[in-house]
Amino acid sequence: MSLHCHKVGSDLPPILRSATADLLTRHDPLLLDWVARFGSPLNLVWPDALQDNMAALKTALTEGGVEHAIYYGVKVNKSPGLMQAALSSGAGLDVSSLYELRDARRLGANGARLVATGPAKTGAFHQELIDCNALISVDSPEELEELVVRLPAHASPHPVLLRLRPRDQSKSRFGMPAETIIPCLARIARESRLRFDGLHFHLSGYGWETRLAALNEAAELIAEARAMRLSPRMIDIGGGLPVQYVDQLKYQAHIAAQTPEDYRTGKIPGSFYPYGSALAAPDWLRRLLQAEMGEGRSVATYFRQEQLALAMEPGRALADQAAITVVRVTRVKSLDAGTYVIFVEGSSFSACETWFASEFLLDPILVPAARPLSVSSPIRAYLAGHSCLDEDVLSNRWLTFPVTPQAGDLLVFANTGAYQMDLLENEFHRHPMPVRLCVVGDAKGHPILIPDAIEEV
Ligand SMILES: *Cc1c(COP(=O)(O)O)cnc(C)c1O
C-alpha cells in the first residue's frame, strides 16, 4: 500500500504508468529492500518507458504520412540505459558535449544517428563530430566559419543544419534571424565541403502554435535555399513537446486555489513547468501535423509535397514516466503551530526545482516501512534535505500527510526522468553520489535491477 500526500482538497497525484504503480503497491517490500541495499536517494529508470514514448511519437508521424527523424535529447538524463533504449527503438541521439558524444559512440551510435544542436560547441567537440560525420546544427556565422576551418581539404561534404531564431524570439541568444541565415546559405553553396541538410529551431515554451509560426518562417528559407541550388532534406523542430505529469483539471484547480500560506516561504513561486498539460506529446504532434501552413496546406501535406523529413529532439517527452526518485525519511521534527519538517536522506538537488525558484508540483508518495500503520492524525510538513543549508529544501510546499511519516519510510517522487533525478547531484558533505539503476522484468515479469551502465559494443 502507498499513501499519497497532498494539500487537502487540491491534491496533485502523479500520473503513473502501470509498472511504477505496481512497484509502489504490490512490490513495496522490494522497494524498501532496494533502498536498504543501495541507499537514499535511489534513482530507478525504466528504459522500456522511453521505447513506448518513442513508438507513440512514431505512430503519430506515420499516420500523418511524414518522413521523420527523432533524436533523443540526451541532456535531460545522464542514464546510459535511456540512451541505449533510444537507439534500440530507432531514435538517434542529440548530443551537446564531447562527453555525451563519446557515450553515444560507445553505445554504438554512428554519425548518421547523431545530431549536435547545442549552441556552445567547443573546437574539440566540432572535431569529433566531423570525425564521425555527425549532423551539426550551426548556431551562428561565426560557428560556420570555425567549422569550415576544421574540414579536411578533400573531405566529402559535411552535413549541417542552420539554426533559425524565429521572429518572436528576438531576445534569444540562440539561432539566427532570417537575414543572417541567407548569407550563411550562400556561404554553404560556395563551399563544396559542406552539405546543407535543412533548417533547425528549438523554442522555449510548449505550444504547437509557436512551432507552426516558426515552420512558416523556415519554409520561406527552404525555398530560398532551393533557389540557390541547395538540396535541403529536413526541417528540425527541436524539442519542447509537453508532458502530462498530473491530471489537467486537478492541476488547474490547484493553481487557481494556491495561496502564499501554502508555502513555508510565504510566497508562491513565480513560475512552474505546466505539469497539467492539456495534450500528451503524441496528440500535440498530431495537432501540429494537422495545422494549416501557408497556401492552405497542412503541415503534414507540406512535408510530404516538399519531400522533407520532420526532425525533432524531444528530451522531456521521451523520458516521460521513465524514472522515479526514492528518498528515505530520517526524522520528523515538530515546528511551531502544529507544523513539521520532514528530513530526508537526499537534497534539493535530488528533485531540483527549488533551485530554479520553483517547485516540482507532484505530490510525493509515502511508502511506509512498517505495518500496521500507527494511528495518528494528519500532519502538515515540508521536506528538507540532509545538508546544513537553509535553502536545501525539496518541497517548500506544505504537504498534508494522512498519517505521520516515520523514520525509515520512503517518499517517492514520480516521473523524475527529465531534468530531475541526479541531474544536479553532487557530493556535498561527502555524501556519495546516489545510485541509479535500471528496472527490467525477469522471465516471470517480476521487477529486477540491472546496472545503468554502458555495455561496450
Ligand atoms: C534541451 C533541448 C532540447 C530538448 O528539449 P525538451 O524540452 O526536453 O524536449 C532540444 N533541443 C535543444 C536545442 C535543446 O536545448
PDBQT file of the ligand as one rigid body, heavy atoms in Angstrom, charges set to zero:
ROOT
HETATM    1  C1  LIG A 501      17.016  21.000 -24.259  1.00  0.00    +0.000 C 
HETATM    2  C2  LIG A 501      16.899  20.974 -25.729  1.00  0.00    +0.000 A 
HETATM    3  C3  LIG A 501      16.041  20.047 -26.352  1.00  0.00    +0.000 A 
HETATM    4  C4  LIG A 501      15.104  19.145 -25.574  1.00  0.00    +0.000 C 
HETATM    5  O1  LIG A 501      14.067  19.913 -25.014  1.00  0.00    +0.000 OA
HETATM    6  P1  LIG A 501      12.840  19.202 -24.232  1.00  0.00    +0.000 P 
HETATM    7  O2  LIG A 501      12.021  20.356 -23.731  1.00  0.00    +0.000 OA
HETATM    8  O3  LIG A 501      13.426  18.396 -23.138  1.00  0.00    +0.000 OA
HETATM    9  O4  LIG A 501      12.118  18.374 -25.229  1.00  0.00    +0.000 OA
HETATM   10  C5  LIG A 501      16.025  20.010 -27.734  1.00  0.00    +0.000 A 
HETATM   11  N1  LIG A 501      16.810  20.840 -28.474  1.00  0.00    +0.000 NA
HETATM   12  C6  LIG A 501      17.621  21.760 -27.902  1.00  0.00    +0.000 A 
HETATM   13  C7  LIG A 501      18.436  22.643 -28.763  1.00  0.00    +0.000 C 
HETATM   14  C8  LIG A 501      17.696  21.856 -26.518  1.00  0.00    +0.000 A 
HETATM   15  O5  LIG A 501      18.486  22.783 -25.963  1.00  0.00    +0.000 OA
ENDROOT
TORSDOF 0
